[in-house]
């Protein structure tokens, strides 16, 4: 009995060890497909890879564009601390993964660290906004688009329609990869791509810069052809299958849909982006006279004066005069035509316009508020000027102005612009009042030379 147990024990032990080894391998099989299915992590996606601690560290030191760094969950010590610190400073996504996953993707010489690199450097959002394409400003935002072929096709369309740049989130979206570059057919060399930590915050920054945000959504309230795309526009395209996320939808000024006449109710992300970009490009080529015009809802702006340098005036009539005077200075400084509208329908007097230098002051007549006047006039002015901007904090008025093809600026934004203009004019005036430093130095040098010559003569 004891002999039988002794003979069977080695076989049972070996079998048990094999079963345990098999069980230890199973978690890797469960983890690995998850990593391979994520579009922003996989080598199969076409991202170039750098493997090993020293190569990754040198890539970070040289400023090479990196999409993501993968670190084995058991890695520690050595140069890893510096790698993680530099990645954090550069805003690079770092993800912890099982060591076995790194071995399967890159072999056994990874030292617990690997990085996916981009074929081209990313830019900042402000770089995109500052780019001049010779066409009305147009930016494209992609909300968690994960298909590299779609991203590449969108970049190709963006280049063809003079888009300033494309904005993508850092997480849950495909980055710039070799596959994207191949699908873009060279467009990646010409279209800047900004990678941001928060797409909603980027949308807010675009609004501050005067852009209107138009999201493509299957449940949009307007057809994409019903929007006037002239002016500064930002088009937002959603992910394949799920479309725009809730917060992104809420931050769009307009949601538009493409007409679907067949059985399917959605389009490929690149097709939707192409349709909207082409429509925007066609609208930008519509004839319009040169020059810019600023329309101001007078009392709406006066109501916000307590945040401006004009707040020290309490009398409404004096506030109105101060605002008109400041707008006249701005018109001369910026070279824009300015129309400021004051609500006077309650007075019973007919509508009248007064010209105060480069500013036209309009007092509305019976039955028409300042909002209604601006909403009516913006459609006429859009065909007279290259750019029309409406200054108001009234959301409904902003929406109508947008429908008429105008840019928007809030009342607070206009007051800040006026303060900045006054500061710039004051600095220029002060600079002109003082002699140029070079002339002062020349004068001092001549005076010193004269005194030295006099001293020599006296002592000779």
Secondary structure, DSSP 8 states (H G I E B T S, - for coil): -HHHHHHHHHHHHHHHHHHHHHHHHHHHHHHHHHHHH-TTT-GGGT-EEEESHHHHHHHHHHT--EEEEEEETT--STTHHHHHHHHHHHT-EEEEE-HHHHHHHH-S-STTEEEEE-SS--B-HHHHHH---SSS-EEEEESS---HHHHHHHHHHHHHTT-SEEEEESSSS--S-HHHHHHHTTGGGTSEEEEES-HHHHHHHHHHTT-EEEEE-TT-SEEGGGS---SSEEEEE-BTTTBS-HHHHHT-SEEEE----SS-----HHHHHHHHHHHHHHHHTS---SSEEEEEEHHHHHTTGGGSTTTT---HHHHHHHHHHHHHHHHHHHT-EEEEEE--GGG----EEEEETTEEEEE--TT--HHHHHHHHHHHHTTT-SEEEEE---HHHHHHHHHTT-EEE-HHHHHHHHHHHHHHHHHHHHHHHS--HHHHHHHHHHHHHHHHHHHHHHH-
